Amino acid sequence: MHARFEPLPAPARSKEAHDTAQALRERPGEWAHIETLGNLNRATNLAYRIRTGRHAAFRSVGTFDATARLGDDGTASVYACYVGTNNNPQQ
């Protein structure tokens, strides 16, 4: 173990996530497959983060809907949809 003093790197942001959110905004009301993950728990967690705006690319709260579906091979897919502008920006 060692101590090396240096500035913290800037937080990484996923350009792919922001591009996905923008693509959904361009087609409101349409569901799209956005991710395949190794298990249903991870997929459900991502869907929750999208729905609640905890994923920065999918803010504000309530502007996206998302769900997870289990595949026959044990993987899970995440689907998302842009549902429109949130009328309560304080959330």
Beta strands, then each sheet from edge to edge (+ up, - down):
strand 1: 32-37
strand 2: 64-70
strand 3: 76-82
sheet 1: 1+ 3- 2+
end
